[in-house]
Amino acid sequence: MNLSQKVARNTALLVGGRLAVAGSGLVGTIVATRYLGVDGFGQLMIAVTFVALFGVLTDAGVWTIAAREIARRPEDEQSILATVSLIGLALSAATLLLLLGAMLAVYGGADRDAVRLGIVIVGAQLVISGPLGVSSAFMTAHQSAVPPALGGLLAGAGFLVALAVVVLADLGFAGVAAAYTVSAVLNAVVPVVAVMRIRSLRPRWESLLARELLRAALPQGFVLAITTIYIRVDTILLSVLATDRDVGFYGVSYRVLEFLLLVPIFASTTLFPELARAGAHSERLRMLVQGLFSAVVIAAIPMVCVFAGFAPEIVRIAGGAEYDPAADVLRLLVLAIAFSFPATVLFSALVATDQQLLLARAMLIVLAGNVALNVVLIGPLDAEGAALALVLSEVVSVTLAWRLFARVGRPPRLQSPARLAVATAACAATVVGVRLVVAEPANQPAVVVLLGSTMAAAVFCVAAVAVRAVPVEVTSAVAQLRRR
């Protein structure tokens, strides 16, 4: 199997596993929004986001650096795994303590009992962060996607079962929060067991190696911390500057879209060892990044057309009529995610070429701008203000990433923009046509979304091929997969 086939296969497997989680998550969102109401769902999203904000500290860049070093030094694999296992346990314990302290500082008021309860329950999943991180490093280094995909399937199924028990037994807010923790734990089971069958994960301290890994991980951990704060801070600011209802609108839109963020991440993760081995200023690095850049741009276009065009129907499916005001939030968020696709590719390439410090500085600028925009825009625009702040921040992010990549190689370019515009117009016209013909008379949101998204994606693919808008890197990978 050549590299293009491996990237496509692994990305498909990981996305498939994530789609299972996303599918269960969408069903869970549909149930939770109706079961908890807008305010209750908003409180749940605050808890989930707050835990995720601190969850990055259980990583601190160690897993990415471990994967890179295993790829570069396979003879030291067992020592690396044992050392980062111990580091992971220490990071998880420290993060739990910080989480509880921050919870009391930010949400210590008498009216925040539900939020605190949710944070405690959801935060329990941090205990398994260490073993999951070690197994993720191993899987990334070996470009293995099957165990994580199976873990996603198990997590999705477990979440639905847990949520069904919660609703049938009427376990309330605490039960729904517990279902999220159950899902996170199940997601770790298959990858961890798979690695333990072939490698020991018993913690061991090797001072020289630990210092080397931590020193290399510090810049990457800083980047991850900034990135996570950047992604999650809007929800936290909404919870402070607006209402739980606004968090509910923002949260339902984000839950619908969040799995899309992982599409470029999975593709970049599969390619990461190759990027690390290619080296800065090499022709291979340029080719790898250009191919991945072109692929994610192609994927982002129909995604924006579908989610922006059918936003009212999508939020109605996800939350019911109470969430209709979230449609504009969804439109803005999907645009922000589209800009994040090429930025993710460039960030991964920068990390693989040891440019973490430059990336950290750039992300610090983006984070500061994002916080400022949120503070300015949330007041007059509420949830829409937070979403608009994210769009503007993502534009700055991809611009800075593109300029930084020029330090290590020739930046990728948008190929055949005029032809892509033709295919995009055909996709958008299909969405408009479906809405005019089907949406109003049928008044069936699920039918509209299913029919419209299928038609729009098909039209985009046909139009892109017909006008030769698909870059050669993408068509070559598809042709190789078809032959296989």
URQUI-V755449 format. One line per field, one symbol per residue. ss: DSSP state (2 for helix, 1 for strand, 0 for the rest). A space follows every 10 residues. Layout:
ss: ???
//
This chain:
ss: 0022222222 2222222222 2222222222 2222222222 2222222222 2222222200 0222222222 2202222222 2222222222 2222222222 2222220002 2222222222 2222222222 2222222222 2000022222 2222222222 2222222220 0222222222 2222222222 2222220000 0000002222 2222222222 2222222222 2222222222 2002222222 2222222222 2222222222 2222222200 0022222222 2222222222 2222222220 2222222220 2222222222 2222222222 2222222222 2200022222 2222222222 2222222222 2022222222 2222222222 2222200000 0000002222 2222222222 2222222222 2200222222 2222222222 2222220000 0222222222 2220
//
